[in-house]
Amino acid sequence: MQNFRMLQGQENVKNSREAINDNFKAVASNFAGDTFPTSNLYVGMKFYDTSRGVTFTLKQLDPVRWEEDAAGKLKKAQNISLTGKAQSETVAFDGTADVAINVTKVEADSCTGNAVTATTAANVKGSISSQNAPRHVWFSGANSETQREYANNFMYNPASGTLAVPKVEGVASTAARAYMADRSGADGNGSNIAAVYAPKNGAGASGTWGIDISGRSSVANVADRVGNDAADMRFHWSGQGGQPTWLWGGNSPGDAYVWNPSNFNVNYANKSARADSAGWADGSQRAKSAERADSAGWADTAGRADMANVINGNVLNFSNGTQIWVE
């Protein structure tokens, strides 16, 4: 601070001029300095702090109390906040500068207009819709409610109770009907499908399956019954006596039909040991084995062939020693 010294009464003016000038300088400069003065203190005196650029006034000597001089500053700073239906954070105000109050909550008995942004809509009133028209389904973030949006292909019709879903991913534990699904992990009983059921192509299937399948099998290793034009039929590997009315046969490997054996025509038997029961061969060009051959074109020297014994190559041997050449 500037030099300041009180003058004594016995000092003459000549010797006090320097002290008087120093005192005038100190008063004119408000005792400017970078530290508060500690001596020659008087209530109401000023001190200018050169380090901060602030002026102080001495308000009290015992104890010493300096107060900063500031235009419009409150003697004691106050805390300001809003309470009630409009609440805010607390802010300190000393009068030296403007302050902003941050409102944190507002409760309104009545509100008109539109809210441009809102974090949460607690109670949104509306009416039950019954119009037969699709409505948008709105979405919000899983961890944030700051923004909501919708998709044009995901809509709900309140009249029919149907929800249009373009694609569903995940696992459905329970469903009444599944119209279309990429893959289901378990059946209605919770059993793993891949471990319990064989695929559609039968890959990996083994053991005995208690199933009943209707329709046609194009190829089967074992068929318990085969369906024909009339009824389901079973084939038996068991020899039967007599002669059936119909026999299976065909002209191609792909189709089989029934034939009446009475219409069969057997040209001739190349080799036969004996013919036990043959009637008459009246008009046969060649008689290879017959009990009697009355008119045989190729039996030139035999009147009757009562007993045909052996056909050896192309020669027919009779028991009486007669031989006939047969082509």
Contacts in CASP RR format, 6 or more apart in sequence:
PFRMAT RR
TARGET T0000
AUTHOR 0000-0000-0000
METHOD contacts of the structure
MODEL  1
MQNFRMLQGQENVKNSREAINDNFKAVASNFAGDTFPTSNLYVGMKFYDT
SRGVTFTLKQLDPVRWEEDAAGKLKKAQNISLTGKAQSETVAFDGTADVA
INVTKVEADSCTGNAVTATTAANVKGSISSQNAPRHVWFSGANSETQREY
ANNFMYNPASGTLAVPKVEGVASTAARAYMADRSGADGNGSNIAAVYAPK
NGAGASGTWGIDISGRSSVANVADRVGNDAADMRFHWSGQGGQPTWLWGG
NSPGDAYVWNPSNFNVNYANKSARADSAGWADGSQRAKSAERADSAGWAD
TAGRADMANVINGNVLNFSNGTQIWVE
1 26 0 8 1.000
1 31 0 8 1.000
1 32 0 8 1.000
1 33 0 8 1.000
1 35 0 8 1.000
1 37 0 8 1.000
1 47 0 8 1.000
2 22 0 8 1.000
2 25 0 8 1.000
2 26 0 8 1.000
2 29 0 8 1.000
2 31 0 8 1.000
2 32 0 8 1.000
3 22 0 8 1.000
3 23 0 8 1.000
3 25 0 8 1.000
3 26 0 8 1.000
4 22 0 8 1.000
4 23 0 8 1.000
4 26 0 8 1.000
4 27 0 8 1.000
4 31 0 8 1.000
4 40 0 8 1.000
5 19 0 8 1.000
5 22 0 8 1.000
5 23 0 8 1.000
5 40 0 8 1.000
6 40 0 8 1.000
7 16 0 8 1.000
7 19 0 8 1.000
7 20 0 8 1.000
7 23 0 8 1.000
29 48 0 8 1.000
30 46 0 8 1.000
30 47 0 8 1.000
30 48 0 8 1.000
30 55 0 8 1.000
31 37 0 8 1.000
31 45 0 8 1.000
31 46 0 8 1.000
31 47 0 8 1.000
31 48 0 8 1.000
32 47 0 8 1.000
32 48 0 8 1.000
32 50 0 8 1.000
33 47 0 8 1.000
33 48 0 8 1.000
33 49 0 8 1.000
33 50 0 8 1.000
33 51 0 8 1.000
34 49 0 8 1.000
34 50 0 8 1.000
34 51 0 8 1.000
36 47 0 8 1.000
36 49 0 8 1.000
36 56 0 8 1.000
36 64 0 8 1.000
36 66 0 8 1.000
37 45 0 8 1.000
37 47 0 8 1.000
41 58 0 8 1.000
41 61 0 8 1.000
41 64 0 8 1.000
42 58 0 8 1.000
43 58 0 8 1.000
43 59 0 8 1.000
43 60 0 8 1.000
43 61 0 8 1.000
44 57 0 8 1.000
44 58 0 8 1.000
44 59 0 8 1.000
45 57 0 8 1.000
45 58 0 8 1.000
46 55 0 8 1.000
46 56 0 8 1.000
46 57 0 8 1.000
46 58 0 8 1.000
46 69 0 8 1.000
47 55 0 8 1.000
47 56 0 8 1.000
47 57 0 8 1.000
47 58 0 8 1.000
47 66 0 8 1.000
48 54 0 8 1.000
48 55 0 8 1.000
48 56 0 8 1.000
49 55 0 8 1.000
49 56 0 8 1.000
54 68 0 8 1.000
54 69 0 8 1.000
54 70 0 8 1.000
55 68 0 8 1.000
55 69 0 8 1.000
56 66 0 8 1.000
56 67 0 8 1.000
56 68 0 8 1.000
56 69 0 8 1.000
57 66 0 8 1.000
57 67 0 8 1.000
57 69 0 8 1.000
58 64 0 8 1.000
58 65 0 8 1.000
58 66 0 8 1.000
59 65 0 8 1.000
59 66 0 8 1.000
59 67 0 8 1.000
67 75 0 8 1.000
70 96 0 8 1.000
72 95 0 8 1.000
72 96 0 8 1.000
73 94 0 8 1.000
73 95 0 8 1.000
73 96 0 8 1.000
74 93 0 8 1.000
74 94 0 8 1.000
74 95 0 8 1.000
77 92 0 8 1.000
77 93 0 8 1.000
77 94 0 8 1.000
77 95 0 8 1.000
78 92 0 8 1.000
78 93 0 8 1.000
78 94 0 8 1.000
79 90 0 8 1.000
79 91 0 8 1.000
79 92 0 8 1.000
79 93 0 8 1.000
80 90 0 8 1.000
80 91 0 8 1.000
80 92 0 8 1.000
80 93 0 8 1.000
80 99 0 8 1.000
80 101 0 8 1.000
81 87 0 8 1.000
81 88 0 8 1.000
81 89 0 8 1.000
81 90 0 8 1.000
81 91 0 8 1.000
81 101 0 8 1.000
82 88 0 8 1.000
82 101 0 8 1.000
82 103 0 8 1.000
84 107 0 8 1.000
85 106 0 8 1.000
85 107 0 8 1.000
85 108 0 8 1.000
86 103 0 8 1.000
86 105 0 8 1.000
86 106 0 8 1.000
86 107 0 8 1.000
87 103 0 8 1.000
87 104 0 8 1.000
87 105 0 8 1.000
87 106 0 8 1.000
88 101 0 8 1.000
88 102 0 8 1.000
88 103 0 8 1.000
88 104 0 8 1.000
89 101 0 8 1.000
89 102 0 8 1.000
89 104 0 8 1.000
91 99 0 8 1.000
91 100 0 8 1.000
91 101 0 8 1.000
91 102 0 8 1.000
92 99 0 8 1.000
93 99 0 8 1.000
117 146 0 8 1.000
119 145 0 8 1.000
119 146 0 8 1.000
120 145 0 8 1.000
128 158 0 8 1.000
129 135 0 8 1.000
129 158 0 8 1.000
130 158 0 8 1.000
130 159 0 8 1.000
131 158 0 8 1.000
131 159 0 8 1.000
132 157 0 8 1.000
132 159 0 8 1.000
132 160 0 8 1.000
133 157 0 8 1.000
133 159 0 8 1.000
134 155 0 8 1.000
134 156 0 8 1.000
134 157 0 8 1.000
134 164 0 8 1.000
135 155 0 8 1.000
135 156 0 8 1.000
135 157 0 8 1.000
135 158 0 8 1.000
136 150 0 8 1.000
136 151 0 8 1.000
136 152 0 8 1.000
136 154 0 8 1.000
136 155 0 8 1.000
137 150 0 8 1.000
137 151 0 8 1.000
137 154 0 8 1.000
137 155 0 8 1.000
137 156 0 8 1.000
137 163 0 8 1.000
138 148 0 8 1.000
138 149 0 8 1.000
138 150 0 8 1.000
139 148 0 8 1.000
139 149 0 8 1.000
139 150 0 8 1.000
139 151 0 8 1.000
140 147 0 8 1.000
140 148 0 8 1.000
140 149 0 8 1.000
141 147 0 8 1.000
153 164 0 8 1.000
153 166 0 8 1.000
154 163 0 8 1.000
154 164 0 8 1.000
154 165 0 8 1.000
154 166 0 8 1.000
155 163 0 8 1.000
155 164 0 8 1.000
156 162 0 8 1.000
156 163 0 8 1.000
156 164 0 8 1.000
157 163 0 8 1.000
157 164 0 8 1.000
171 185 0 8 1.000
172 178 0 8 1.000
172 181 0 8 1.000
172 184 0 8 1.000
173 186 0 8 1.000
174 188 0 8 1.000
178 184 0 8 1.000
184 193 0 8 1.000
185 192 0 8 1.000
185 193 0 8 1.000
185 194 0 8 1.000
186 192 0 8 1.000
186 193 0 8 1.000
187 193 0 8 1.000
187 196 0 8 1.000
187 197 0 8 1.000
198 204 0 8 1.000
198 205 0 8 1.000
217 223 0 8 1.000
224 234 0 8 1.000
225 232 0 8 1.000
225 233 0 8 1.000
225 234 0 8 1.000
226 232 0 8 1.000
226 233 0 8 1.000
226 234 0 8 1.000
226 235 0 8 1.000
227 233 0 8 1.000
243 261 0 8 1.000
244 261 0 8 1.000
245 260 0 8 1.000
245 261 0 8 1.000
246 258 0 8 1.000
246 259 0 8 1.000
246 260 0 8 1.000
246 261 0 8 1.000
247 258 0 8 1.000
247 259 0 8 1.000
247 260 0 8 1.000
247 261 0 8 1.000
248 256 0 8 1.000
248 257 0 8 1.000
248 258 0 8 1.000
248 259 0 8 1.000
249 256 0 8 1.000
249 257 0 8 1.000
249 258 0 8 1.000
249 259 0 8 1.000
250 256 0 8 1.000
250 257 0 8 1.000
250 259 0 8 1.000
268 286 0 8 1.000
268 288 0 8 1.000
269 288 0 8 1.000
269 289 0 8 1.000
271 311 0 8 1.000
271 313 0 8 1.000
272 288 0 8 1.000
272 289 0 8 1.000
272 311 0 8 1.000
273 310 0 8 1.000
273 311 0 8 1.000
274 289 0 8 1.000
274 308 0 8 1.000
274 309 0 8 1.000
275 289 0 8 1.000
275 290 0 8 1.000
275 291 0 8 1.000
275 308 0 8 1.000
277 291 0 8 1.000
278 289 0 8 1.000
278 290 0 8 1.000
278 291 0 8 1.000
279 290 0 8 1.000
279 291 0 8 1.000
279 292 0 8 1.000
280 290 0 8 1.000
280 292 0 8 1.000
280 294 0 8 1.000
281 287 0 8 1.000
281 290 0 8 1.000
281 292 0 8 1.000
281 293 0 8 1.000
281 294 0 8 1.000
281 295 0 8 1.000
281 296 0 8 1.000
282 294 0 8 1.000
282 295 0 8 1.000
283 295 0 8 1.000
283 296 0 8 1.000
283 297 0 8 1.000
284 290 0 8 1.000
284 293 0 8 1.000
284 296 0 8 1.000
284 297 0 8 1.000
285 296 0 8 1.000
285 297 0 8 1.000
285 298 0 8 1.000
286 296 0 8 1.000
286 297 0 8 1.000
286 298 0 8 1.000
286 326 0 8 1.000
286 327 0 8 1.000
287 293 0 8 1.000
287 296 0 8 1.000
287 298 0 8 1.000
287 299 0 8 1.000
287 305 0 8 1.000
288 308 0 8 1.000
288 311 0 8 1.000
288 316 0 8 1.000
288 326 0 8 1.000
289 308 0 8 1.000
289 311 0 8 1.000
289 316 0 8 1.000
290 296 0 8 1.000
290 305 0 8 1.000
290 308 0 8 1.000
291 305 0 8 1.000
291 306 0 8 1.000
291 307 0 8 1.000
291 308 0 8 1.000
292 304 0 8 1.000
292 305 0 8 1.000
292 306 0 8 1.000
293 299 0 8 1.000
293 302 0 8 1.000
293 303 0 8 1.000
293 304 0 8 1.000
293 305 0 8 1.000
294 304 0 8 1.000
296 302 0 8 1.000
296 305 0 8 1.000
298 324 0 8 1.000
298 325 0 8 1.000
298 326 0 8 1.000
298 327 0 8 1.000
299 305 0 8 1.000
299 324 0 8 1.000
300 324 0 8 1.000
301 322 0 8 1.000
301 324 0 8 1.000
302 318 0 8 1.000
302 322 0 8 1.000
302 324 0 8 1.000
305 316 0 8 1.000
305 318 0 8 1.000
307 318 0 8 1.000
307 319 0 8 1.000
308 316 0 8 1.000
308 318 0 8 1.000
309 317 0 8 1.000
309 318 0 8 1.000
309 319 0 8 1.000
310 316 0 8 1.000
310 317 0 8 1.000
311 317 0 8 1.000
311 326 0 8 1.000
314 325 0 8 1.000
314 326 0 8 1.000
314 327 0 8 1.000
315 323 0 8 1.000
315 324 0 8 1.000
315 325 0 8 1.000
315 326 0 8 1.000
316 323 0 8 1.000
316 324 0 8 1.000
316 325 0 8 1.000
316 326 0 8 1.000
317 323 0 8 1.000
318 324 0 8 1.000
END
